[in-house]
Amino acid sequence: MNSSSGWSSQWRSNVLVIALLAAWTPVVRNRARAYGPPQAASSRQVASGLWGGDHVRMMISRTGARLEYDCADSTIDQPIILDAKGKFSAKGSYTPDRGGPRRSAAAAGRARYVGEVSADAMKLTVILESTKEPVGVFTLRRGEDPLLTKCR
């Protein structure tokens, strides 16, 4: 009888130690994260779908975006990734339109798209790489489908 009660008390001690470890493991893990390297989850991709505003319509996909303006078209040729503050910078192309016959693609140029997203609102600046000048600053909202007045 003596040996079985010793085994029973040892078993209870082991169960108690396991229960305490299980309870403390998440606490230790969370504290370690607070002092560890930044997590990749701090960057995220802009929500796919339609974004629009005055004079601009943007269709975002997982691989980039297509933009249409009153008098231009453009693309963002890479995923649009937000940093921890909701800001992004991406590269693509910009092609102005004009009335009459369209000229060759020589008028097209490389562009940089700089923006910030907060909830369902985006502020977007389009900058031509050749001149380093912005061609427009736009405010877009997710799900908005604007009416554009085309130059063609």
RANORKA-V279026 format. One record per residue. N is the residue number from 1. PSI is psi in degrees with one decimal (none if undefined). OMEGA is omega in whole degrees, -180 to 180 (none if undefined). D_LAST is the distance of its C-alpha to the last C-alpha in Angstrom with 1 decimal. Layout:
{{N,PSI,OMEGA,D_LAST} {N,PSI,OMEGA,D_LAST}}
This chain:
{{1,-32.3,-179,98.0} {2,-39.9,-178,97.5} {3,-33.5,-180,95.1} {4,-33.8,179,92.8} {5,-30.6,175,92.5} {6,-40.9,179,91.5} {7,-40.7,-179,88.9} {8,-40.6,180,87.5} {9,-35.5,176,87.3} {10,-41.3,179,85.6} {11,-43.1,178,83.1} {12,-38.5,178,82.3} {13,-43.7,179,81.8} {14,-42.3,179,79.4} {15,-41.0,179,77.4} {16,-43.5,179,77.3} {17,-44.2,180,76.1} {18,-42.0,180,73.3} {19,-42.3,179,72.3} {20,-43.3,178,72.2} {21,-42.0,180,70.1} {22,-37.3,-180,67.6} {23,-36.6,-176,67.3} {24,-20.6,-177,66.8} {25,-47.9,179,64.5} {26,-36.5,179,61.2} {27,-47.1,180,62.4} {28,-43.0,-179,63.0} {29,-44.9,-179,59.8} {30,-39.0,177,57.7} {31,-39.0,179,59.6} {32,-38.3,178,59.1} {33,-36.9,-179,55.3} {34,-28.8,-178,55.4} {35,-4.2,-178,56.8} {36,-174.7,179,55.2} {37,156.8,180,51.9} {38,144.3,-179,48.6} {39,147.5,178,47.4} {40,-21.1,-179,44.2} {41,-10.9,179,43.3} {42,-16.4,173,42.4} {43,143.2,-179,39.0} {44,161.4,-178,36.8} {45,144.5,177,33.3} {46,141.9,-178,30.6} {47,130.9,178,30.5} {48,157.3,177,28.1} {49,-166.3,-175,25.7} {50,132.1,172,22.9} {51,138.7,-179,22.6} {52,163.4,179,20.2} {53,-171.1,179,20.0} {54,119.8,173,18.1} {55,14.5,180,14.6} {56,141.5,176,15.6} {57,128.4,-175,16.5} {58,125.5,177,19.0} {59,111.5,-175,20.8} {60,136.3,174,24.0} {61,-179.5,179,26.4} {62,-18.4,-176,29.7} {63,-2.0,-180,28.3} {64,-144.6,-178,25.4} {65,156.3,172,22.0} {66,131.8,-180,18.3} {67,145.1,177,16.1} {68,130.6,180,12.7} {69,176.6,176,11.6} {70,-44.3,-173,9.2} {71,35.6,178,7.7} {72,165.9,173,9.8} {73,154.1,177,11.9} {74,169.4,177,15.6} {75,150.7,167,18.9} {76,120.2,-168,22.4} {77,24.3,178,24.7} {78,160.8,176,27.9} {79,144.5,180,29.5} {80,105.5,-174,29.1} {81,127.9,178,32.8} {82,142.8,172,34.1} {83,-173.6,-176,37.3} {84,-22.1,-180,40.1} {85,5.2,179,38.5} {86,15.6,-179,35.2} {87,156.1,178,33.3} {88,161.1,173,31.2} {89,128.2,-178,29.7} {90,159.0,-179,27.6} {91,154.6,178,25.8} {92,-151.4,-179,22.5} {93,161.2,-180,19.4} {94,127.3,-179,16.3} {95,110.3,178,13.1} {96,148.2,175,10.7} {97,164.2,173,7.0} {98,162.2,179,5.8} {99,154.9,178,4.3} {100,-168.8,-179,6.3} {101,145.5,-179,8.4} {102,137.0,176,8.7} {103,174.1,178,12.1} {104,171.2,-179,14.9} {105,0.7,180,15.7} {106,-26.5,180,17.8} {107,-15.9,180,15.4} {108,154.5,179,16.1} {109,166.9,177,19.2} {110,146.9,-179,21.9} {111,158.4,174,21.9} {112,137.3,-178,24.6} {113,117.3,-178,24.3} {114,132.1,-177,27.2} {115,179.6,179,27.9} {116,135.7,-180,30.6} {117,133.5,175,31.1} {118,112.1,-176,33.6} {119,-118.6,-179,34.1} {120,21.6,180,30.8} {121,143.0,179,29.0} {122,136.9,170,27.3} {123,125.7,-174,26.5} {124,130.3,173,24.1} {125,128.4,179,23.6} {126,123.3,-176,21.2} {127,124.8,175,22.7} {128,131.0,-178,21.6} {129,-30.5,-178,24.8} {130,-34.6,-177,24.5} {131,-14.5,-175,24.7} {132,17.7,180,26.3} {133,141.2,175,24.2} {134,137.2,174,22.5} {135,-9.8,178,18.7} {136,151.6,173,19.3} {137,125.8,-172,22.0} {138,150.3,172,21.3} {139,122.5,-177,23.7} {140,154.9,175,23.3} {141,141.4,180,25.6} {142,132.4,178,26.6} {143,-7.7,-179,25.6} {144,132.2,180,23.1} {145,98.2,-175,19.8} {146,159.1,173,17.4} {147,117.1,-179,14.8} {148,146.8,175,11.5} {149,100.6,-173,9.1} {150,147.3,-180,5.6} {151,-12.1,-172,3.8} {152,none,none,0.0}}
